[in-house]
Amino acid sequence: MLRINVFPGPYTPGSPVSGTVSLQGDGVRSLQVQTIKITFRGRSKTKVTESSSNNNRTHHRGRITLFQYERILFTGPYSMNPSHEWSFDFVFPERCQSSIRNQFKRSSNAFNEDSHQPLPGSFGHSTANFVRADIEAFVRYELEAVLVPPPGSRGGIERTRLLTLSTQRHEPNPDPGLFFARRQREVQSLYLSPEYQYRLPTFKEKLKAGISWGKLPEAHYVLEAFLPTVGVLASAPSVFLRHVKVQLVSRTTVRCVSDSIWSSDDVHESDYTYEPVDEQDFGNRNIELTDRLDVAELMDLTIGGRRPSLSPSFKTFNIIRTYMFRVYVTTECGKKKDEPVFVSPEFVVMPKDYSPPGPFPFATEVLVHSEDDGTAVLPSYEAAVKS
């Protein structure tokens, strides 16, 4: 198996792309290898599918290579044990290195045909329009690893890994500008009459108004709008930490033998108890969750601090004591509060004192207790033998 090990992104233009290509065998003893190479490329592809009334389909395609780099990782021929790894390094270019010459039949000012334009971000779009045509469009950045066997041999392998590119704006605070639009409106309605300011028209009056459209009261007004011409993609919404409650859920499972002579199975039962660890309110501190937050720095997360007699996790012949860690987090976003619960399926409570593992010492001496005042002397070995 050929595998590409790399961070999928998102990257930005100019970012390094580093990883490895590994060859791992699935029950294969050896592979015939001529070349192993990896290609880093960016592609922009479009496709339009038109359907006619007689169900004929016509396909139109556009293919642009934005850039392409290639590295030879290994050159043979060689009979290789499938357990190897090669590293690679690329850099996302900041601009395209392409040309659309001979790609399209004619030039168009609507599209950007600059061969060295800034790289577009990763993009994907697909729609099915049953009236006109189906449209597909994507911008993809990918790594492709290829194992080429020697001439006349089988066993070529290809693997592809997609990378995500996020573009960056060049203006720190772009001027949005404003587009002015003006619309003049006209309306005719029975309700414009002062007579119906304080009462509803009857059914007869409504019916009469329906056939007297040109004679209804009229109103004219103008709507003016100023629309922005530039927008910046919104960042992540503001999420604030409001409350945290931490619990340790203990589960005690017991195994017993039934007293009934008619029962052939053991009895298993479990019981749950909830041990509070800590609970704090952060409503007045406005802690915004913009990155990883170490809750242990904000709270007293001491296991067993409130109940020193808490037992460690253990299993014996008829008792199992296990724990689960449960955290209630109250957050606020857009003036709305939410309380998700996080539960670890298993949380091991270890004993407080540490004892390094090793063989248990065996008794090599005999301690003799005396009933007298401690002045008596034990008989010697020789005396004991004579007696």
Backbone torsions as a table, in degrees:
resi	resn	phi	psi	omega
1	MET	NA	132.2	176.4
2	LEU	-98.7	128.5	-174.7
3	ARG	-133.8	139.5	176.1
4	ILE	-105.6	119.9	-178.9
5	ASN	-107.7	108.1	-175.6
6	VAL	-158.3	152.6	175.3
7	PHE	-70.3	126.2	-174.8
8	PRO	-74.4	-12.2	-179.7
9	GLY	110.9	-171.3	14.4
10	PRO	-79.7	146.7	174.7
11	TYR	-106.7	168.9	172.4
12	THR	-124.3	157.2	178.7
13	PRO	-55.4	134.5	-176.9
14	GLY	91.5	-3.9	-178.7
15	SER	-78.3	143.3	174.7
16	PRO	-74.6	147.4	176.6
17	VAL	-123.8	109.9	-176.8
18	SER	-125.3	145.5	178.8
19	GLY	-175.5	-164.0	-179.6
20	THR	-137.1	155.5	170.2
21	VAL	-115.0	121.8	-177.0
22	SER	-114.9	144.3	177.0
23	LEU	-114.9	115.0	-176.5
24	GLN	-127.8	133.2	-177.3
25	GLY	-91.9	138.9	173.9
26	ASP	-106.2	78.3	-178.4
27	GLY	78.7	8.2	-180.0
28	VAL	-98.6	128.7	-177.3
29	ARG	-77.7	-41.3	-178.6
30	SER	-151.8	157.9	178.3
31	LEU	-130.0	142.4	175.2
32	GLN	-87.6	117.1	-172.7
33	VAL	-123.5	127.5	172.2
34	GLN	-97.0	-48.6	-177.8
35	THR	-150.1	143.4	168.6
36	ILE	-123.7	122.2	-177.3
37	LYS	-135.7	160.3	177.0
38	ILE	-132.4	138.1	-178.3
39	THR	-120.6	133.4	177.2
40	PHE	-114.0	119.4	-174.9
41	ARG	-143.4	160.0	170.3
42	GLY	-122.6	137.2	-176.5
43	ARG	-134.0	145.1	172.6
44	SER	-124.3	117.9	-175.0
45	LYS	-128.8	142.6	176.8
46	THR	-132.4	154.3	178.4
47	LYS	-152.4	132.3	175.9
48	VAL	-123.8	127.8	178.9
49	THR	-116.9	117.5	179.2
50	GLU	-103.1	138.5	178.6
51	SER	-116.2	133.0	179.3
52	SER	-97.8	174.3	-177.4
53	SER	-65.3	-24.6	179.0
54	ASN	-96.7	23.1	175.1
55	ASN	66.9	17.7	172.0
56	ASN	-80.1	139.7	-178.1
57	ARG	-117.5	131.2	178.8
58	THR	-116.0	129.6	-176.5
59	HIS	-107.7	138.8	175.3
60	HIS	-128.1	135.8	-174.4
61	ARG	-133.5	150.4	171.8
62	GLY	-133.4	127.0	-176.3
63	ARG	-128.3	123.0	178.3
64	ILE	-128.6	128.0	171.9
65	THR	-93.2	113.8	-176.8
66	LEU	-73.8	-39.8	174.4
67	PHE	-164.3	165.0	177.5
68	GLN	-160.4	127.3	175.5
69	TYR	-124.4	151.3	-179.2
70	GLU	-137.9	140.4	176.7
71	ARG	-128.9	134.1	173.2
72	ILE	-90.4	117.4	-177.9
73	LEU	-91.3	-29.1	-178.5
74	PHE	-155.2	141.7	177.8
75	THR	-128.5	128.8	-179.3
76	GLY	-108.7	-142.8	6.7
77	PRO	-75.6	150.6	-175.7
78	TYR	-158.6	140.6	172.2
79	SER	-91.2	108.4	-165.8
80	MET	-111.3	135.6	170.3
81	ASN	-70.6	124.2	-173.7
82	PRO	-73.9	67.7	175.5
83	SER	-154.2	70.2	-177.1
84	HIS	-139.1	164.2	-179.3
85	GLU	-149.3	138.7	179.1
86	TRP	-129.0	142.0	179.6
87	SER	-97.1	156.1	177.7
88	PHE	-144.1	157.1	178.9
89	ASP	-141.8	129.4	173.2
90	PHE	-132.9	172.8	174.6
91	VAL	-134.4	130.5	174.6
92	PHE	-64.4	120.7	177.2
93	PRO	-67.2	156.8	177.7
94	GLU	-85.5	-20.4	-178.5
95	ARG	-135.6	160.1	178.4
96	CYS	-67.7	152.7	175.7
97	GLN	-128.9	64.4	-170.2
98	SER	-141.1	171.0	175.5
99	SER	-146.1	135.5	179.9
100	ILE	-95.7	16.4	179.9
101	ARG	-58.6	131.4	179.8
102	ASN	66.0	10.7	177.3
103	GLN	-83.7	-39.0	-178.2
104	PHE	-123.1	160.2	-174.6
105	LYS	-75.5	-29.7	179.4
106	ARG	-147.6	159.0	-179.6
107	SER	-79.1	157.1	180.0
108	SER	-142.6	129.6	178.1
109	ASN	-76.7	-13.6	-179.4
110	ALA	-72.1	-25.9	-179.1
111	PHE	-104.7	159.2	176.6
112	ASN	-87.1	110.3	-177.8
113	GLU	-104.5	15.4	177.8
114	ASP	-69.7	122.4	-177.2
115	SER	-66.5	-19.8	-177.9
116	HIS	-119.8	35.7	177.6
117	GLN	-70.5	159.0	176.9
118	PRO	-60.1	147.4	-179.8
119	LEU	-62.3	132.7	172.3
120	PRO	-76.0	156.3	177.9
121	GLY	-75.5	165.5	177.1
122	SER	-58.9	139.7	-171.2
123	PHE	-153.7	146.4	176.0
124	GLY	-151.6	134.7	-179.0
125	HIS	-150.5	137.2	177.6
126	SER	-150.1	133.0	179.6
127	THR	-145.9	147.1	177.7
128	ALA	-112.9	111.5	179.3
129	ASN	-111.3	105.3	-174.6
130	PHE	-72.2	-16.8	-179.5
131	VAL	-83.8	-44.6	-174.3
132	ARG	-109.4	-76.3	-174.8
133	ALA	-159.9	158.2	173.2
134	ASP	-89.0	136.3	-175.8
135	ILE	-123.2	134.0	172.7
136	GLU	-129.9	139.5	177.7
137	ALA	-153.1	137.8	176.4
138	PHE	-154.5	152.7	170.0
139	VAL	-120.2	118.6	-175.6
140	ARG	-128.2	145.2	173.1
141	TYR	-121.5	130.5	-170.6
142	GLU	-146.9	155.9	169.8
143	LEU	-110.5	132.4	179.7
144	GLU	-126.4	118.5	177.2
145	ALA	-102.2	135.2	-176.4
146	VAL	-131.8	130.6	169.9
147	LEU	-103.6	116.8	-178.5
148	VAL	-101.8	120.1	178.6
149	PRO	-77.7	165.2	176.0
150	PRO	-62.6	158.2	178.6
151	PRO	-56.0	133.3	179.8
152	GLY	86.1	-0.9	-179.2
153	SER	-108.3	156.3	174.5
154	ARG	-100.3	171.6	173.9
155	GLY	110.1	21.6	175.4
156	GLY	-66.8	140.2	-177.3
157	ILE	-130.6	137.9	175.2
158	GLU	-130.4	138.2	175.8
159	ARG	-138.0	141.1	-178.1
160	THR	-126.8	140.4	177.3
161	ARG	-131.2	123.4	-179.7
162	LEU	-82.5	142.0	175.4
163	LEU	-118.9	149.9	-179.1
164	THR	-105.5	130.0	178.0
165	LEU	-115.0	127.6	174.8
166	SER	-109.5	127.1	179.8
167	THR	-83.2	163.7	-179.6
168	GLN	-124.9	145.2	177.0
169	ARG	-82.0	153.0	-177.0
170	HIS	-96.8	-14.2	178.5
171	GLU	-102.0	124.8	-179.0
172	PRO	-64.7	-39.8	179.0
173	ASN	-136.4	83.6	-176.4
174	PRO	-66.5	145.3	176.4
175	ASP	-79.2	113.9	-174.2
176	PRO	-67.3	-27.8	-175.0
177	GLY	65.8	167.6	-178.5
178	LEU	-137.4	137.8	175.7
179	PHE	-107.3	123.7	-176.2
180	PHE	-93.1	129.5	177.3
181	ALA	-130.7	138.4	-177.1
182	ARG	-130.3	132.0	180.0
183	ARG	-131.5	128.3	176.5
184	GLN	-99.5	128.5	-174.1
185	ARG	-118.9	154.7	178.5
186	GLU	-139.6	138.2	-178.5
187	VAL	-139.8	143.2	173.2
188	GLN	-121.0	127.9	-176.7
189	SER	-155.5	143.0	176.1
190	LEU	-64.3	-29.9	-175.5
191	TYR	-74.4	-7.9	175.2
192	LEU	-75.3	-13.8	179.7
193	SER	-74.2	136.7	178.5
194	PRO	-59.0	-22.1	-178.1
195	GLU	-62.6	-28.8	-176.3
196	TYR	-106.5	23.7	175.7
197	GLN	-70.7	-31.8	-172.5
198	TYR	-122.6	4.2	176.0
199	ARG	-147.1	158.8	179.2
200	LEU	-89.3	144.8	178.2
201	PRO	-69.6	151.0	177.9
202	THR	-78.3	171.1	179.6
203	PHE	-61.2	-39.6	178.9
204	LYS	-63.0	-41.6	-179.7
205	GLU	-66.4	-38.1	176.8
206	LYS	-65.8	-40.7	179.9
207	LEU	-65.6	-40.0	178.6
208	LYS	-66.6	-37.6	178.6
209	ALA	-66.7	-31.4	-179.7
210	GLY	-66.1	-28.7	-179.8
211	ILE	-101.4	4.0	-179.9
212	SER	-124.4	47.1	-172.4
213	TRP	-59.7	-42.1	-177.3
214	GLY	-72.4	-10.3	-177.7
215	LYS	-105.2	6.2	-179.4
216	LEU	-78.4	156.6	176.2
217	PRO	-59.1	144.3	-177.8
218	GLU	-116.7	153.6	173.8
219	ALA	-140.8	142.3	179.3
220	HIS	-125.4	137.7	177.4
221	TYR	-151.5	163.5	-176.8
222	VAL	-122.8	133.4	175.1
223	LEU	-108.6	131.0	176.9
224	GLU	-123.3	135.4	-178.2
225	ALA	-133.6	142.3	173.5
226	PHE	-113.6	113.4	-175.2
227	LEU	-106.7	136.2	178.1
228	PRO	-69.2	148.2	179.8
229	THR	-104.8	-9.0	179.2
230	VAL	-136.8	139.0	176.3
231	GLY	-136.8	149.5	177.6
232	VAL	-108.0	133.1	178.2
233	LEU	-54.6	132.9	-177.1
234	ALA	-68.3	143.2	174.2
235	SER	-80.0	-176.2	-179.7
236	ALA	-62.6	145.9	-179.7
237	PRO	-66.0	155.9	178.8
238	SER	-76.8	119.8	179.5
239	VAL	-120.6	127.0	-176.3
240	PHE	-114.5	143.7	176.3
241	LEU	-85.3	126.2	-177.5
242	ARG	-112.9	-36.6	-174.9
243	HIS	-158.0	143.8	177.1
244	VAL	-137.6	130.8	174.6
245	LYS	-129.3	128.7	-176.8
246	VAL	-116.5	130.0	178.8
247	GLN	-128.9	151.2	172.3
248	LEU	-113.0	115.0	-178.2
249	VAL	-95.8	118.0	179.4
250	SER	-98.3	139.5	177.5
251	ARG	-122.7	121.1	178.5
252	THR	-111.8	116.9	179.4
253	THR	-111.8	128.8	-177.5
254	VAL	-120.3	153.1	176.5
255	ARG	-125.1	129.6	-177.6
256	CYS	-133.8	164.4	174.2
257	VAL	-103.6	132.5	-178.5
258	SER	-68.0	143.0	176.8
259	ASP	-75.0	-18.8	-177.5
260	SER	-75.4	135.0	179.8
261	ILE	-74.3	-14.7	-178.5
262	TRP	-87.3	-10.5	-178.4
263	SER	-90.3	132.8	179.8
264	SER	-107.1	-1.8	-178.5
265	ASP	-115.2	155.4	172.7
266	ASP	-76.8	163.8	178.9
267	VAL	-105.2	126.4	178.5
268	HIS	-118.9	128.3	177.9
269	GLU	-139.1	149.9	179.1
270	SER	-128.4	148.6	179.6
271	ASP	-135.3	142.4	-178.2
272	TYR	-117.0	137.3	172.0
273	THR	-131.2	155.2	-175.3
274	TYR	-117.0	116.0	-179.3
275	GLU	-101.2	117.8	178.2
276	PRO	-70.2	134.3	176.3
277	VAL	-100.0	-55.3	176.0
278	ASP	-167.3	156.3	178.7
279	GLU	-149.2	126.1	-178.4
280	GLN	-139.7	148.4	178.3
281	ASP	-106.4	129.1	-179.7
282	PHE	-116.4	25.2	-174.4
283	GLY	-61.8	-30.4	-175.9
284	ASN	-97.6	2.3	-174.2
285	ARG	-101.1	-13.1	178.0
286	ASN	51.1	55.2	176.8
287	ILE	-83.5	111.1	-178.4
288	GLU	-89.3	132.9	-178.2
289	LEU	-88.6	83.2	178.7
290	THR	-99.0	-19.8	-179.1
291	ASP	-151.3	-171.0	178.0
292	ARG	-61.3	135.2	-179.0
293	LEU	-121.7	123.7	179.1
294	ASP	-84.0	102.1	-178.3
295	VAL	-67.6	-28.1	-179.5
296	ALA	-62.3	-26.6	177.3
297	GLU	-76.3	-20.5	-178.6
298	LEU	-96.0	-17.6	-173.7
299	MET	-131.0	167.4	177.0
300	ASP	-96.4	82.8	-177.3
301	LEU	-91.7	75.2	179.0
302	THR	-107.9	115.0	-179.1
303	ILE	-72.6	123.8	179.7
304	GLY	81.0	4.9	-178.6
305	GLY	-65.8	-35.7	179.9
306	ARG	-87.2	-17.3	178.2
307	ARG	-138.5	90.5	-176.3
308	PRO	-60.4	-21.9	-176.4
309	SER	-83.9	10.3	179.8
310	LEU	-61.3	131.9	-176.1
311	SER	-85.6	144.4	172.9
312	PRO	-68.8	165.6	174.9
313	SER	-67.8	139.2	178.2
314	PHE	-162.7	163.2	173.2
315	LYS	-134.5	132.9	173.9
316	THR	-133.9	-166.0	-171.6
317	PHE	-61.8	-35.6	-174.8
318	ASN	-134.0	10.6	179.7
319	ILE	-138.0	135.7	171.8
320	ILE	-127.9	125.5	176.7
321	ARG	-117.8	113.7	178.0
322	THR	-127.5	168.5	-177.3
323	TYR	-136.1	156.9	169.5
324	MET	-129.4	143.5	179.2
325	PHE	-98.7	123.5	-177.4
326	ARG	-123.2	127.5	-177.9
327	VAL	-125.6	124.2	174.6
328	TYR	-100.9	120.2	-178.4
329	VAL	-118.3	121.9	175.9
330	THR	-100.8	120.8	178.8
331	THR	-119.4	164.3	178.1
332	GLU	-134.4	128.8	178.6
333	CYS	-143.6	125.5	-179.4
334	GLY	60.8	37.6	179.2
335	LYS	67.0	11.8	177.5
336	LYS	-113.8	133.2	-179.9
337	LYS	-98.1	147.1	179.9
338	ASP	-140.6	149.7	-178.5
339	GLU	-133.1	80.4	173.8
340	PRO	-73.8	153.7	-179.8
341	VAL	-117.3	131.8	177.5
342	PHE	-113.9	129.9	-177.1
343	VAL	-129.9	126.8	171.9
344	SER	-86.9	129.6	-176.5
345	PRO	-63.6	-25.8	179.3
346	GLU	-148.5	129.9	177.4
347	PHE	-131.3	118.1	-175.6
348	VAL	-91.3	121.0	174.6
349	VAL	-94.9	114.5	-176.5
350	MET	-94.8	153.0	178.4
351	PRO	-61.0	155.9	-177.4
352	LYS	-68.4	-44.1	-175.1
353	ASP	-88.6	143.3	-178.5
354	TYR	-105.4	134.1	175.4
355	SER	-129.5	119.5	-177.5
356	PRO	-63.8	141.7	-179.8
357	PRO	-67.9	149.0	179.6
358	GLY	170.1	172.6	179.6
359	PRO	-68.2	144.9	177.4
360	PHE	-74.2	137.0	179.6
361	PRO	-71.4	141.0	175.8
362	PHE	-96.2	150.6	-179.5
363	ALA	-71.0	124.2	178.8
364	THR	-113.8	-3.7	179.4
365	GLU	-130.2	153.8	177.4
366	VAL	-109.4	123.1	178.9
367	LEU	-92.0	123.5	-177.3
368	VAL	-106.9	124.7	177.8
369	HIS	-95.9	138.8	179.9
370	SER	-110.3	147.0	179.1
371	GLU	-90.0	-13.3	-176.7
372	ASP	-88.1	-159.5	-174.2
373	ASP	-84.2	3.9	177.6
374	GLY	96.8	-0.6	-178.6
375	THR	-91.7	-12.2	-177.9
376	ALA	-70.7	148.7	-178.9
377	VAL	-111.6	130.4	178.1
378	LEU	-66.1	143.9	179.5
379	PRO	-65.3	149.2	179.0
380	SER	-71.5	169.2	-179.1
381	TYR	-62.5	-40.9	-178.9
382	GLU	-64.0	-43.9	-180.0
383	ALA	-63.1	-38.0	179.9
384	ALA	-66.5	-34.9	-179.5
385	VAL	-69.8	-42.0	-179.8
386	LYS	-64.3	-34.4	-179.1
387	SER	-75.0	NA	NA
